[in-house]
Amino acid sequence: MIDNFTANDLYNCIDSLDYSDFQKFLAGNKSSIFPSIATNRATSLFKEEVASFNLTALDNAGNTLEMACDITIGATATSYSDFAGSADTNDYYHFSLGTSSNFSLNLTGLSADADVSLLNSSGGVITSSTNRGNSSESITRQLNGGTYYIRVYPHSGSTNYNLTLSATTAPVVPGYSATSGYGLVNAARAVAGALNESPFANVPTFGGANDWGVNLVNAPEAWARGYTGQGIVVAVLDTGVDRNHADLAANIWTNAGEIANDGLDNDGNGYVDDVYGWNFANGNNNTLDGNRHGTHVAGTIAAANNGFGATGVAYNSRIMPVKVLSDSGSGSSSGVAQGIRYAVDNGADVINMSLGGGSTNSQIQAALQYASSRGVIVVMAAGNAGAAQPSYPASNATSWGLAVGAVNSSNQMASFSNRAGSNSSMSYVTAPGVQVYSTLPNGGYGFLSGTSMAAPHVAGVVTLMLSANPNLTDAQVRQIITATAGNVA
């Protein structure tokens, strides 16, 4: 029951409705106890009759999208209290923003498991927060001007809740585009920036037509100065890696503290026989790739510069295979979070995550924060839905790591690539992601497209930066990468 919802709250919520709409409002709130109303809202008796309602079981928000309660959101946080449970399975709120804004939502005071979703003007889900149990929920996102809805709903049990919201006008930052963020990553500038030097001089085009990706990001300019990824470990959180591939075998990380196949956890890290990483999708030490995705990603980062096949952006780095996706490409948030922590704890300097999906997850957020605190840079694919903003977990690049969109060989944004969004605090850059040539399992090579292919180009550039200056923090890498990218003059 809602004890602190007043008659005036009800009046304000339905004051804009005509009489027929008000009847629909009542019909959509059958769980509440309302006396009969026969008075049109235009009469002087309307507010008095509203005040005579039995409000102890009143539903503050509408139970359908059409009957959503209009609310106003501004820079000062505004709170709404209500109830979600078996007798009230949907609470909808409606609000509008006049301009691009930094939006924040918190759902607190829960005694049971309730979740919250942010919806677009058509009712489609933009993002959700679905933490377990009675943990609080939160959504932080940059929103363009327009109309939005909030849906609060029970997952299990019944609970009162407090919904707190705010929105502040987002600043406009020169050099940032809502489409391509800070633009095409540039190794010649970024690696020089890591050394506080002027951009490296241009060098002749490397290789052949299939090497357009490394050339577009100006990796050969860094190679010419001796920075090829040496000494840096890149964890590939994916479907596994073909560690026996001729273009990868020499660049596979091994756990020096572990003895292969003795059935013991020799290094005491909690994982038995994890000589070549760990498989969090299946709970074992088999990190081979039965898909192709992870091997392709690994080749873009670290395929050897040996005159055949593909050549990685950071071809002298080492790849740590961390299998968080099954051979069918499925995985879990907990597996991804564990994979991040494994990579950090076992010596990775960079983590590539060419994966995405789902909603805000506290385990992944905590793992990303942990990586950042340990100086490990996480590079995340922005997603392939052609959406206005990065998908999860790349949307965390407002705080940690980098989000990466895809361009073609002409540096044109790929139609499938999720865009940067209008929040300039999003550390979003672009990289080659259309028909990228790289390694495939069983000694093969082939072309794949997606932001999954773009992210490892950026992971490779970050690796080149760290081979030049291994003391860079996550925040410093984010700043240098975005400041030296293509949209910046």
Secondary structure by P-SEA (a helix, b strand, c coil): ccccccaaaaaaacccccaaaaaaaaaaccccccccccccccccaaaaaaaaccccccccccccccccbbbbbcccbbbbbbcccccccbbbbbbccccccbbbbbbcccccbbbbbbbcccccccbbbbbccccccbbbbbbccccbbbbbbbccbbbbbbbbbcccbbbbbcccccccccccccaaaaaaaaacccccccccccccccaaaaaaaaaaaaaaaccccccbbbbbccccccccccccccccccccccccccccccccccccccccccccccccccccccccaaaaaaaaccccccccccccccccbbbbbbccccccccccaaaaaaaaaaaaaacccbbbbccccccccaaaaaaaaaaaaacbbbbbbcccccccccccccccccccbbbbbbbcccccccccccccccccccccccccccbbbbbbccccccccccaaaaaaaaaaaaaaaaaacccccaaaaaaaaaaaccccc
